[in-house]
Amino acid sequence: MRNAIGKNTAVKTELEAYSAHIKVVDMDVTNETSVKEAIDCILAETGKIDI
């Protein structure tokens, strides 16, 4: 989600409150570096990505 900490904070909070299995990370899908950083963040925390 772009701007997960900023204008989309309320949406992030609502999604994460819905389920302990939801993890929202800041990511701009138009920016390859941002996507790689998001993937690395998720893998470091969970060891896998489940979509």
N, C-alpha and C positions, 0 to 999 in steps of 0.2 A: 504494500500500500504506500503510495506516495504521501509524504507529509504525515506519517503516523504520529509523529511528535510535532504538533503544530495544528494546522486547521482540521486535521482528521483525528485528533486525540479522542474526542467523544465517541467516534465510531470504533476506534481501536479498543477503548475501554468496554464498550457494549459487547463487541465480539468476544473479547477475552473473558468477560463475565458469563457469557453464554455457556462456555465449556472450558474445562481445564486443558482440553486437547487442542485448543486453538491458540496459535502463537502468531501475532501480527508483527511483521518486521517492515521497516522502512525500505522501499525499493522503487526505483524509477525504471520501468521496463524498457524505456527508450535509451537507457544508459548501461552499456555492457558492464562497466566497473561496478555500478550499483547492484546489478543482478548478481554478479559474482560474489560481492560482499554479503548480500542477503543469503545466498546459498551457503557460504562459508559459516555465517552466523548460525544458521539452522543446523548444519551438520555438526558444528562444535557443541551445540547444546543437546542435540538429540541423537546424533549419529546416523540419522536417516531423514528423508523427506517423504511424507505421505500426503498425496494430493487427493 
